[in-house]
Amino acid sequence: MTCLYVLEVPENEGVVEVAASDPDNRIDKVGPYVRITSDDDIVIDRRATGCRHAVWYSSIAGLEDARIVQHDKDALRVVRR
């Protein structure tokens, strides 16, 4: 399972909303974090989130059994390790 953590703050709402719009992703809360999990890759389009670059590049709080293969101005792609 691919797992990404995002701090639950207003600035990251767009990231969580876009992730939640993908039916393959599951969203739940763990303490102050939103956990995004999937049996496949997690792909989040930056423009769809409405995040500015500074928020975008600081939105990732952690990974579990996963690695980032793309994190640029276009998208975030997290794959299973």
PDB file of N, CA, C and O in Angstrom, chain B, residues numbered from 101:
ATOM      1  N   MET B 101       0.845  -1.175   0.000  1.00  0.00           N
ATOM      2  CA  MET B 101       0.000   0.000   0.000  1.00  0.00           C
ATOM      3  C   MET B 101       0.894   1.243   0.000  1.00  0.00           C
ATOM      4  O   MET B 101       1.903   1.287   0.704  1.00  0.00           O
ATOM      5  N   THR B 102       0.527   2.231  -0.777  1.00  0.00           N
ATOM      6  CA  THR B 102       1.223   3.506  -0.841  1.00  0.00           C
ATOM      7  C   THR B 102       0.593   4.436   0.179  1.00  0.00           C
ATOM      8  O   THR B 102      -0.632   4.533   0.248  1.00  0.00           O
ATOM      9  N   CYS B 103       1.411   5.127   0.978  1.00  0.00           N
ATOM     10  CA  CYS B 103       0.880   5.957   2.056  1.00  0.00           C
ATOM     11  C   CYS B 103       1.632   7.289   2.137  1.00  0.00           C
ATOM     12  O   CYS B 103       2.861   7.330   2.184  1.00  0.00           O
ATOM     13  N   LEU B 104       0.858   8.368   2.152  1.00  0.00           N
ATOM     14  CA  LEU B 104       1.379   9.734   2.208  1.00  0.00           C
ATOM     15  C   LEU B 104       0.681  10.458   3.347  1.00  0.00           C
ATOM     16  O   LEU B 104      -0.532  10.330   3.516  1.00  0.00           O
ATOM     17  N   TYR B 105       1.441  11.222   4.132  1.00  0.00           N
ATOM     18  CA  TYR B 105       0.873  12.020   5.210  1.00  0.00           C
ATOM     19  C   TYR B 105       1.012  13.502   4.883  1.00  0.00           C
ATOM     20  O   TYR B 105       2.043  13.954   4.385  1.00  0.00           O
ATOM     21  N   VAL B 106      -0.061  14.253   5.178  1.00  0.00           N
ATOM     22  CA  VAL B 106      -0.096  15.695   4.972  1.00  0.00           C
ATOM     23  C   VAL B 106      -0.603  16.314   6.272  1.00  0.00           C
ATOM     24  O   VAL B 106      -1.591  15.844   6.836  1.00  0.00           O
ATOM     25  N   LEU B 107       0.062  17.356   6.746  1.00  0.00           N
ATOM     26  CA  LEU B 107      -0.394  18.035   7.951  1.00  0.00           C
ATOM     27  C   LEU B 107      -1.767  18.648   7.696  1.00  0.00           C
ATOM     28  O   LEU B 107      -1.981  19.296   6.672  1.00  0.00           O
ATOM     29  N   GLU B 108      -2.691  18.443   8.622  1.00  0.00           N
ATOM     30  CA  GLU B 108      -4.049  18.960   8.454  1.00  0.00           C
ATOM     31  C   GLU B 108      -4.086  20.438   8.869  1.00  0.00           C
ATOM     32  O   GLU B 108      -4.333  20.774  10.027  1.00  0.00           O
ATOM     33  N   VAL B 109      -3.835  21.291   7.898  1.00  0.00           N
ATOM     34  CA  VAL B 109      -3.911  22.751   8.068  1.00  0.00           C
ATOM     35  C   VAL B 109      -4.641  23.320   6.857  1.00  0.00           C
ATOM     36  O   VAL B 109      -4.665  22.688   5.801  1.00  0.00           O
ATOM     37  N   PRO B 110      -5.236  24.501   6.993  1.00  0.00           N
ATOM     38  CA  PRO B 110      -5.997  25.072   5.878  1.00  0.00           C
ATOM     39  C   PRO B 110      -5.208  25.184   4.569  1.00  0.00           C
ATOM     40  O   PRO B 110      -5.780  25.035   3.489  1.00  0.00           O
ATOM     41  N   GLU B 111      -3.923  25.443   4.659  1.00  0.00           N
ATOM     42  CA  GLU B 111      -3.111  25.594   3.449  1.00  0.00           C
ATOM     43  C   GLU B 111      -3.070  24.310   2.622  1.00  0.00           C
ATOM     44  O   GLU B 111      -2.905  24.367   1.404  1.00  0.00           O
ATOM     45  N   ASN B 112      -3.218  23.162   3.267  1.00  0.00           N
ATOM     46  CA  ASN B 112      -3.121  21.875   2.564  1.00  0.00           C
ATOM     47  C   ASN B 112      -4.468  21.303   2.153  1.00  0.00           C
ATOM     48  O   ASN B 112      -4.519  20.190   1.629  1.00  0.00           O
ATOM     49  N   GLU B 113      -5.552  22.021   2.372  1.00  0.00           N
ATOM     50  CA  GLU B 113      -6.885  21.506   2.033  1.00  0.00           C
ATOM     51  C   GLU B 113      -7.004  21.126   0.560  1.00  0.00           C
ATOM     52  O   GLU B 113      -7.622  20.112   0.233  1.00  0.00           O
ATOM     53  N   GLY B 114      -6.423  21.920  -0.329  1.00  0.00           N
ATOM     54  CA  GLY B 114      -6.489  21.617  -1.758  1.00  0.00           C
ATOM     55  C   GLY B 114      -5.824  20.299  -2.096  1.00  0.00           C
ATOM     56  O   GLY B 114      -6.323  19.553  -2.939  1.00  0.00           O
ATOM     57  N   VAL B 115      -4.710  20.001  -1.455  1.00  0.00           N
ATOM     58  CA  VAL B 115      -4.006  18.738  -1.685  1.00  0.00           C
ATOM     59  C   VAL B 115      -4.901  17.570  -1.275  1.00  0.00           C
ATOM     60  O   VAL B 115      -5.034  16.590  -2.009  1.00  0.00           O
ATOM     61  N   VAL B 116      -5.508  17.684  -0.103  1.00  0.00           N
ATOM     62  CA  VAL B 116      -6.369  16.613   0.404  1.00  0.00           C
ATOM     63  C   VAL B 116      -7.612  16.465  -0.479  1.00  0.00           C
ATOM     64  O   VAL B 116      -8.019  15.345  -0.784  1.00  0.00           O
ATOM     65  N   GLU B 117      -8.211  17.572  -0.887  1.00  0.00           N
ATOM     66  CA  GLU B 117      -9.410  17.518  -1.725  1.00  0.00           C
ATOM     67  C   GLU B 117      -9.134  16.840  -3.064  1.00  0.00           C
ATOM     68  O   GLU B 117      -9.926  16.015  -3.518  1.00  0.00           O
ATOM     69  N   VAL B 118      -8.022  17.182  -3.690  1.00  0.00           N
ATOM     70  CA  VAL B 118      -7.685  16.560  -4.974  1.00  0.00           C
ATOM     71  C   VAL B 118      -7.392  15.074  -4.777  1.00  0.00           C
ATOM     72  O   VAL B 118      -7.815  14.248  -5.586  1.00  0.00           O
ATOM     73  N   ALA B 119      -6.677  14.731  -3.720  1.00  0.00           N
ATOM     74  CA  ALA B 119      -6.412  13.313  -3.445  1.00  0.00           C
ATOM     75  C   ALA B 119      -7.717  12.563  -3.192  1.00  0.00           C
ATOM     76  O   ALA B 119      -7.886  11.436  -3.656  1.00  0.00           O
ATOM     77  N   ALA B 120      -8.634  13.181  -2.462  1.00  0.00           N
ATOM     78  CA  ALA B 120      -9.913  12.542  -2.139  1.00  0.00           C
ATOM     79  C   ALA B 120     -10.800  12.365  -3.371  1.00  0.00           C
ATOM     80  O   ALA B 120     -11.678  11.503  -3.384  1.00  0.00           O
ATOM     81  N   SER B 121     -10.575  13.168  -4.394  1.00  0.00           N
ATOM     82  CA  SER B 121     -11.401  13.068  -5.602  1.00  0.00           C
ATOM     83  C   SER B 121     -11.053  11.837  -6.446  1.00  0.00           C
ATOM     84  O   SER B 121     -11.810  11.466  -7.343  1.00  0.00           O
ATOM     85  N   ASP B 122      -9.923  11.212  -6.165  1.00  0.00           N
ATOM     86  CA  ASP B 122      -9.529   9.985  -6.864  1.00  0.00           C
ATOM     87  C   ASP B 122     -10.145   8.797  -6.120  1.00  0.00           C
ATOM     88  O   ASP B 122      -9.810   8.572  -4.957  1.00  0.00           O
ATOM     89  N   PRO B 123     -11.032   8.034  -6.756  1.00  0.00           N
ATOM     90  CA  PRO B 123     -11.701   6.933  -6.058  1.00  0.00           C
ATOM     91  C   PRO B 123     -10.761   5.822  -5.589  1.00  0.00           C
ATOM     92  O   PRO B 123     -11.151   5.006  -4.755  1.00  0.00           O
ATOM     93  N   ASP B 124      -9.539   5.775  -6.104  1.00  0.00           N
ATOM     94  CA  ASP B 124      -8.573   4.766  -5.666  1.00  0.00           C
ATOM     95  C   ASP B 124      -7.897   5.129  -4.353  1.00  0.00           C
ATOM     96  O   ASP B 124      -7.281   4.276  -3.714  1.00  0.00           O
ATOM     97  N   ASN B 125      -8.009   6.397  -3.944  1.00  0.00           N
ATOM     98  CA  ASN B 125      -7.370   6.855  -2.716  1.00  0.00           C
ATOM     99  C   ASN B 125      -8.328   6.763  -1.538  1.00  0.00           C
ATOM    100  O   ASN B 125      -9.535   6.961  -1.683  1.00  0.00           O
ATOM    101  N   ARG B 126      -7.775   6.463  -0.377  1.00  0.00           N
ATOM    102  CA  ARG B 126      -8.537   6.463   0.869  1.00  0.00           C
ATOM    103  C   ARG B 126      -7.956   7.547   1.777  1.00  0.00           C
ATOM    104  O   ARG B 126      -6.738   7.693   1.880  1.00  0.00           O
ATOM    105  N   ILE B 127      -8.822   8.292   2.424  1.00  0.00           N
ATOM    106  CA  ILE B 127      -8.414   9.406   3.267  1.00  0.00           C
ATOM    107  C   ILE B 127      -8.882   9.130   4.684  1.00  0.00           C
ATOM    108  O   ILE B 127     -10.045   8.790   4.903  1.00  0.00           O
ATOM    109  N   ASP B 128      -7.970   9.275   5.659  1.00  0.00           N
ATOM    110  CA  ASP B 128      -8.365   9.241   7.061  1.00  0.00           C
ATOM    111  C   ASP B 128      -7.423  10.136   7.853  1.00  0.00           C
ATOM    112  O   ASP B 128      -6.441  10.651   7.319  1.00  0.00           O
ATOM    113  N   LYS B 129      -7.731  10.314   9.126  1.00  0.00           N
ATOM    114  CA  LYS B 129      -6.933  11.212   9.961  1.00  0.00           C
ATOM    115  C   LYS B 129      -6.188  10.406  11.009  1.00  0.00           C
ATOM    116  O   LYS B 129      -6.724   9.474  11.608  1.00  0.00           O
ATOM    117  N   VAL B 130      -4.931  10.793  11.211  1.00  0.00           N
ATOM    118  CA  VAL B 130      -4.073  10.190  12.215  1.00  0.00           C
ATOM    119  C   VAL B 130      -3.449  11.340  12.992  1.00  0.00           C
ATOM    120  O   VAL B 130      -2.519  11.988  12.512  1.00  0.00           O
ATOM    121  N   GLY B 131      -3.954  11.589  14.176  1.00  0.00           N
ATOM    122  CA  GLY B 131      -3.472  12.729  14.948  1.00  0.00           C
ATOM    123  C   GLY B 131      -3.676  14.006  14.152  1.00  0.00           C
ATOM    124  O   GLY B 131      -4.771  14.241  13.641  1.00  0.00           O
ATOM    125  N   PRO B 132      -2.638  14.842  14.034  1.00  0.00           N
ATOM    126  CA  PRO B 132      -2.782  16.097  13.299  1.00  0.00           C
ATOM    127  C   PRO B 132      -2.547  15.963  11.789  1.00  0.00           C
ATOM    128  O   PRO B 132      -2.394  16.964  11.090  1.00  0.00           O
ATOM    129  N   TYR B 133      -2.520  14.734  11.297  1.00  0.00           N
ATOM    130  CA  TYR B 133      -2.215  14.484   9.889  1.00  0.00           C
ATOM    131  C   TYR B 133      -3.402  13.874   9.149  1.00  0.00           C
ATOM    132  O   TYR B 133      -4.258  13.216   9.739  1.00  0.00           O
ATOM    133  N   VAL B 134      -3.424  14.112   7.853  1.00  0.00           N
ATOM    134  CA  VAL B 134      -4.331  13.412   6.958  1.00  0.00           C
ATOM    135  C   VAL B 134      -3.494  12.337   6.281  1.00  0.00           C
ATOM    136  O   VAL B 134      -2.443  12.625   5.709  1.00  0.00           O
ATOM    137  N   ARG B 135      -3.964  11.107   6.348  1.00  0.00           N
ATOM    138  CA  ARG B 135      -3.264   9.997   5.706  1.00  0.00           C
ATOM    139  C   ARG B 135      -3.980   9.682   4.400  1.00  0.00           C
ATOM    140  O   ARG B 135      -5.192   9.470   4.378  1.00  0.00           O
ATOM    141  N   ILE B 136      -3.221   9.655   3.320  1.00  0.00           N
ATOM    142  CA  ILE B 136      -3.732   9.322   1.993  1.00  0.00           C
ATOM    143  C   ILE B 136      -3.106   7.991   1.619  1.00  0.00           C
ATOM    144  O   ILE B 136      -1.883   7.873   1.543  1.00  0.00           O
ATOM    145  N   THR B 137      -3.951   6.980   1.382  1.00  0.00           N
ATOM    146  CA  THR B 137      -3.439   5.659   1.024  1.00  0.00           C
ATOM    147  C   THR B 137      -4.081   5.173  -0.265  1.00  0.00           C
ATOM    148  O   THR B 137      -5.185   5.580  -0.629  1.00  0.00           O
ATOM    149  N   SER B 138      -3.358   4.292  -0.944  1.00  0.00           N
ATOM    150  CA  SER B 138      -3.851   3.707  -2.186  1.00  0.00           C
ATOM    151  C   SER B 138      -3.140   2.393  -2.431  1.00  0.00           C
ATOM    152  O   SER B 138      -2.007   2.195  -1.992  1.00  0.00           O
ATOM    153  N   ASP B 139      -3.809   1.499  -3.134  1.00  0.00           N
ATOM    154  CA  ASP B 139      -3.166   0.257  -3.560  1.00  0.00           C
ATOM    155  C   ASP B 139      -2.292   0.494  -4.782  1.00  0.00           C
ATOM    156  O   ASP B 139      -1.476  -0.356  -5.140  1.00  0.00           O
ATOM    157  N   ASP B 140      -2.459   1.648  -5.423  1.00  0.00           N
ATOM    158  CA  ASP B 140      -1.679   2.035  -6.598  1.00  0.00           C
ATOM    159  C   ASP B 140      -0.861   3.279  -6.268  1.00  0.00           C
ATOM    160  O   ASP B 140      -0.729   3.651  -5.102  1.00  0.00           O
ATOM    161  N   ASP B 141      -0.320   3.912  -7.289  1.00  0.00           N
ATOM    162  CA  ASP B 141       0.392   5.176  -7.101  1.00  0.00           C
ATOM    163  C   ASP B 141      -0.583   6.262  -6.654  1.00  0.00           C
ATOM    164  O   ASP B 141      -1.762   6.231  -7.007  1.00  0.00           O
ATOM    165  N   ILE B 142      -0.090   7.207  -5.887  1.00  0.00           N
ATOM    166  CA  ILE B 142      -0.858   8.397  -5.532  1.00  0.00           C
ATOM    167  C   ILE B 142      -0.331   9.512  -6.421  1.00  0.00           C
ATOM    168  O   ILE B 142       0.858   9.827  -6.395  1.00  0.00           O
ATOM    169  N   VAL B 143      -1.223  10.107  -7.208  1.00  0.00           N
ATOM    170  CA  VAL B 143      -0.840  11.184  -8.113  1.00  0.00           C
ATOM    171  C   VAL B 143      -1.749  12.379  -7.837  1.00  0.00           C
ATOM    172  O   VAL B 143      -2.974  12.261  -7.869  1.00  0.00           O
ATOM    173  N   ILE B 144      -1.133  13.532  -7.563  1.00  0.00           N
ATOM    174  CA  ILE B 144      -1.881  14.741  -7.271  1.00  0.00           C
ATOM    175  C   ILE B 144      -1.387  15.846  -8.200  1.00  0.00           C
ATOM    176  O   ILE B 144      -0.197  16.160  -8.231  1.00  0.00           O
ATOM    177  N   ASP B 145      -2.307  16.426  -8.951  1.00  0.00           N
ATOM    178  CA  ASP B 145      -1.990  17.499  -9.880  1.00  0.00           C
ATOM    179  C   ASP B 145      -1.914  18.825  -9.122  1.00  0.00           C
ATOM    180  O   ASP B 145      -2.890  19.229  -8.490  1.00  0.00           O
ATOM    181  N   ARG B 146      -0.775  19.500  -9.178  1.00  0.00           N
ATOM    182  CA  ARG B 146      -0.591  20.739  -8.414  1.00  0.00           C
ATOM    183  C   ARG B 146      -1.593  21.807  -8.806  1.00  0.00           C
ATOM    184  O   ARG B 146      -2.174  22.447  -7.929  1.00  0.00           O
ATOM    185  N   ARG B 147      -1.812  22.018 -10.074  1.00  0.00           N
ATOM    186  CA  ARG B 147      -2.716  23.088 -10.507  1.00  0.00           C
ATOM    187  C   ARG B 147      -4.139  22.866  -9.998  1.00  0.00           C
ATOM    188  O   ARG B 147      -4.840  23.822  -9.666  1.00  0.00           O
ATOM    189  N   ALA B 148      -4.558  21.615  -9.939  1.00  0.00           N
ATOM    190  CA  ALA B 148      -5.902  21.297  -9.440  1.00  0.00           C
ATOM    191  C   ALA B 148      -6.043  21.624  -7.959  1.00  0.00           C
ATOM    192  O   ALA B 148      -7.151  21.888  -7.490  1.00  0.00           O
ATOM    193  N   THR B 149      -4.937  21.612  -7.215  1.00  0.00           N
ATOM    194  CA  THR B 149      -4.997  21.893  -5.779  1.00  0.00           C
ATOM    195  C   THR B 149      -5.161  23.378  -5.492  1.00  0.00           C
ATOM    196  O   THR B 149      -5.661  23.757  -4.432  1.00  0.00           O
ATOM    197  N   GLY B 150      -4.741  24.222  -6.436  1.00  0.00           N
ATOM    198  CA  GLY B 150      -4.775  25.660  -6.197  1.00  0.00           C
ATOM    199  C   GLY B 150      -3.656  26.143  -5.289  1.00  0.00           C
ATOM    200  O   GLY B 150      -3.646  27.308  -4.892  1.00  0.00           O
ATOM    201  N   CYS B 151      -2.713  25.270  -4.956  1.00  0.00           N
ATOM    202  CA  CYS B 151      -1.608  25.626  -4.062  1.00  0.00           C
ATOM    203  C   CYS B 151      -0.552  26.444  -4.795  1.00  0.00           C
ATOM    204  O   CYS B 151      -0.215  26.183  -5.949  1.00  0.00           O
ATOM    205  N   ARG B 152      -0.053  27.426  -4.092  1.00  0.00           N
ATOM    206  CA  ARG B 152       1.115  28.136  -4.596  1.00  0.00           C
ATOM    207  C   ARG B 152       2.337  27.253  -4.383  1.00  0.00           C
ATOM    208  O   ARG B 152       2.291  26.285  -3.623  1.00  0.00           O
ATOM    209  N   HIS B 153       3.423  27.591  -5.056  1.00  0.00           N
ATOM    210  CA  HIS B 153       4.609  26.739  -5.031  1.00  0.00           C
ATOM    211  C   HIS B 153       5.142  26.512  -3.611  1.00  0.00           C
ATOM    212  O   HIS B 153       5.496  25.382  -3.274  1.00  0.00           O
ATOM    213  N   ALA B 154       5.209  27.537  -2.782  1.00  0.00           N
ATOM    214  CA  ALA B 154       5.764  27.379  -1.436  1.00  0.00           C
ATOM    215  C   ALA B 154       4.951  26.377  -0.616  1.00  0.00           C
ATOM    216  O   ALA B 154       5.528  25.544   0.083  1.00  0.00           O
ATOM    217  N   VAL B 155       3.646  26.445  -0.689  1.00  0.00           N
ATOM    218  CA  VAL B 155       2.791  25.497   0.037  1.00  0.00           C
ATOM    219  C   VAL B 155       2.937  24.113  -0.574  1.00  0.00           C
ATOM    220  O   VAL B 155       3.058  23.122   0.146  1.00  0.00           O
ATOM    221  N   TRP B 156       2.925  24.043  -1.887  1.00  0.00           N
ATOM    222  CA  TRP B 156       3.034  22.767  -2.593  1.00  0.00           C
ATOM    223  C   TRP B 156       4.277  21.997  -2.160  1.00  0.00           C
ATOM    224  O   TRP B 156       4.194  20.814  -1.832  1.00  0.00           O
ATOM    225  N   TYR B 157       5.418  22.661  -2.159  1.00  0.00           N
ATOM    226  CA  TYR B 157       6.673  21.974  -1.861  1.00  0.00           C
ATOM    227  C   TYR B 157       6.850  21.660  -0.378  1.00  0.00           C
ATOM    228  O   TYR B 157       7.753  20.906  -0.016  1.00  0.00           O
ATOM    229  N   SER B 158       6.003  22.223   0.488  1.00  0.00           N
ATOM    230  CA  SER B 158       6.111  21.940   1.919  1.00  0.00           C
ATOM    231  C   SER B 158       4.938  21.119   2.443  1.00  0.00           C
ATOM    232  O   SER B 158       4.811  20.937   3.654  1.00  0.00           O
ATOM    233  N   SER B 159       4.091  20.626   1.567  1.00  0.00           N
ATOM    234  CA  SER B 159       2.874  19.941   2.010  1.00  0.00           C
ATOM    235  C   SER B 159       3.101  18.515   2.512  1.00  0.00           C
ATOM    236  O   SER B 159       2.272  17.998   3.261  1.00  0.00           O
ATOM    237  N   ILE B 160       4.181  17.877   2.128  1.00  0.00           N
ATOM    238  CA  ILE B 160       4.412  16.483   2.507  1.00  0.00           C
ATOM    239  C   ILE B 160       4.965  16.414   3.926  1.00  0.00           C
ATOM    240  O   ILE B 160       6.007  16.996   4.228  1.00  0.00           O
ATOM    241  N   ALA B 161       4.254  15.696   4.789  1.00  0.00           N
ATOM    242  CA  ALA B 161       4.703  15.533   6.167  1.00  0.00           C
ATOM    243  C   ALA B 161       5.440  14.212   6.363  1.00  0.00           C
ATOM    244  O   ALA B 161       6.296  14.102   7.240  1.00  0.00           O
ATOM    245  N   GLY B 162       5.109  13.206   5.546  1.00  0.00           N
ATOM    246  CA  GLY B 162       5.780  11.925   5.700  1.00  0.00           C
ATOM    247  C   GLY B 162       5.274  10.887   4.722  1.00  0.00           C
ATOM    248  O   GLY B 162       4.260  11.075   4.049  1.00  0.00           O
ATOM    249  N   LEU B 163       6.007   9.785   4.659  1.00  0.00           N
ATOM    250  CA  LEU B 163       5.670   8.653   3.796  1.00  0.00           C
ATOM    251  C   LEU B 163       5.769   7.380   4.614  1.00  0.00           C
ATOM    252  O   LEU B 163       6.509   7.316   5.596  1.00  0.00           O
ATOM    253  N   GLU B 164       5.017   6.365   4.202  1.00  0.00           N
ATOM    254  CA  GLU B 164       5.117   5.061   4.844  1.00  0.00           C
ATOM    255  C   GLU B 164       5.150   4.003   3.751  1.00  0.00           C
ATOM    256  O   GLU B 164       4.208   3.876   2.969  1.00  0.00           O
ATOM    257  N   ASP B 165       6.241   3.245   3.703  1.00  0.00           N
ATOM    258  CA  ASP B 165       6.423   2.221   2.668  1.00  0.00           C
ATOM    259  C   ASP B 165       6.215   2.792   1.269  1.00  0.00           C
ATOM    260  O   ASP B 165       5.612   2.145   0.412  1.00  0.00           O
ATOM    261  N   ALA B 166       6.713   3.995   1.041  1.00  0.00           N
ATOM    262  CA  ALA B 166       6.519   4.670  -0.244  1.00  0.00           C
ATOM    263  C   ALA B 166       7.727   5.545  -0.536  1.00  0.00           C
ATOM    264  O   ALA B 166       8.561   5.805   0.331  1.00  0.00           O
ATOM    265  N   ARG B 167       7.792   5.989  -1.777  1.00  0.00           N
ATOM    266  CA  ARG B 167       8.841   6.942  -2.166  1.00  0.00           C
ATOM    267  C   ARG B 167       8.276   7.894  -3.204  1.00  0.00           C
ATOM    268  O   ARG B 167       7.355   7.553  -3.946  1.00  0.00           O
ATOM    269  N   ILE B 168       8.837   9.082  -3.245  1.00  0.00           N
ATOM    270  CA  ILE B 168       8.418  10.103  -4.197  1.00  0.00           C
ATOM    271  C   ILE B 168       9.229   9.938  -5.471  1.00  0.00           C
ATOM    272  O   ILE B 168      10.458   9.894  -5.429  1.00  0.00           O
ATOM    273  N   VAL B 169       8.541   9.846  -6.606  1.00  0.00           N
ATOM    274  CA  VAL B 169       9.235   9.751  -7.888  1.00  0.00           C
ATOM    275  C   VAL B 169       9.038  11.022  -8.712  1.00  0.00           C
ATOM    276  O   VAL B 169       9.738  11.235  -9.702  1.00  0.00           O
ATOM    277  N   GLN B 170       8.096  11.859  -8.311  1.00  0.00           N
ATOM    278  CA  GLN B 170       7.889  13.149  -8.974  1.00  0.00           C
ATOM    279  C   GLN B 170       7.332  14.125  -7.949  1.00  0.00           C
ATOM    280  O   GLN B 170       6.346  13.829  -7.274  1.00  0.00           O
ATOM    281  N   HIS B 171       7.958  15.274  -7.834  1.00  0.00           N
ATOM    282  CA  HIS B 171       7.437  16.357  -6.997  1.00  0.00           C
ATOM    283  C   HIS B 171       7.963  17.646  -7.614  1.00  0.00           C
ATOM    284  O   HIS B 171       8.999  18.180  -7.216  1.00  0.00           O
ATOM    285  N   ASP B 172       7.217  18.122  -8.591  1.00  0.00           N
ATOM    286  CA  ASP B 172       7.637  19.308  -9.315  1.00  0.00           C
ATOM    287  C   ASP B 172       6.453  20.258  -9.459  1.00  0.00           C
ATOM    288  O   ASP B 172       5.430  20.085  -8.796  1.00  0.00           O
ATOM    289  N   LYS B 173       6.588  21.250 -10.315  1.00  0.00           N
ATOM    290  CA  LYS B 173       5.543  22.267 -10.472  1.00  0.00           C
ATOM    291  C   LYS B 173       4.259  21.705 -11.080  1.00  0.00           C
ATOM    292  O   LYS B 173       3.227  22.375 -11.071  1.00  0.00           O
ATOM    293  N   ASP B 174       4.313  20.490 -11.603  1.00  0.00           N
ATOM    294  CA  ASP B 174       3.150  19.887 -12.246  1.00  0.00           C
ATOM    295  C   ASP B 174       2.398  18.895 -11.364  1.00  0.00           C
ATOM    296  O   ASP B 174       1.168  18.906 -11.320  1.00  0.00           O
ATOM    297  N   ALA B 175       3.136  18.043 -10.668  1.00  0.00           N
ATOM    298  CA  ALA B 175       2.452  16.964  -9.946  1.00  0.00           C
ATOM    299  C   ALA B 175       3.315  16.382  -8.842  1.00  0.00           C
ATOM    300  O   ALA B 175       4.527  16.585  -8.781  1.00  0.00           O
ATOM    301  N   LEU B 176       2.636  15.648  -7.972  1.00  0.00           N
ATOM    302  CA  LEU B 176       3.275  14.822  -6.961  1.00  0.00           C
ATOM    303  C   LEU B 176       2.886  13.381  -7.276  1.00  0.00           C
ATOM    304  O   LEU B 176       1.704  13.062  -7.403  1.00  0.00           O
ATOM    305  N   ARG B 177       3.890  12.514  -7.402  1.00  0.00           N
ATOM    306  CA  ARG B 177       3.639  11.092  -7.654  1.00  0.00           C
ATOM    307  C   ARG B 177       4.393  10.301  -6.594  1.00  0.00           C
ATOM    308  O   ARG B 177       5.616  10.380  -6.478  1.00  0.00           O
ATOM    309  N   VAL B 178       3.627   9.539  -5.827  1.00  0.00           N
ATOM    310  CA  VAL B 178       4.181   8.702  -4.765  1.00  0.00           C
ATOM    311  C   VAL B 178       3.886   7.258  -5.137  1.00  0.00           C
ATOM    312  O   VAL B 178       2.754   6.913  -5.476  1.00  0.00           O
ATOM    313  N   VAL B 179       4.920   6.411  -5.071  1.00  0.00           N
ATOM    314  CA  VAL B 179       4.782   5.011  -5.432  1.00  0.00           C
ATOM    315  C   VAL B 179       5.147   4.122  -4.242  1.00  0.00           C
ATOM    316  O   VAL B 179       5.829   4.545  -3.308  1.00  0.00           O
ATOM    317  N   ARG B 180       4.674   2.893  -4.307  1.00  0.00           N
ATOM    318  CA  ARG B 180       4.993   1.923  -3.274  1.00  0.00           C
ATOM    319  C   ARG B 180       6.471   1.626  -3.299  1.00  0.00           C
ATOM    320  O   ARG B 180       7.069   1.537  -4.371  1.00  0.00           O
ATOM    321  N   ARG B 181       7.060   1.474  -2.153  1.00  0.00           N
ATOM    322  CA  ARG B 181       8.492   1.182  -2.047  1.00  0.00           C
ATOM    323  C   ARG B 181       8.783  -0.252  -2.384  1.00  0.00           C
ATOM    324  O   ARG B 181       9.940  -0.672  -2.347  1.00  0.00           O
TER     325      ARG B 181
END
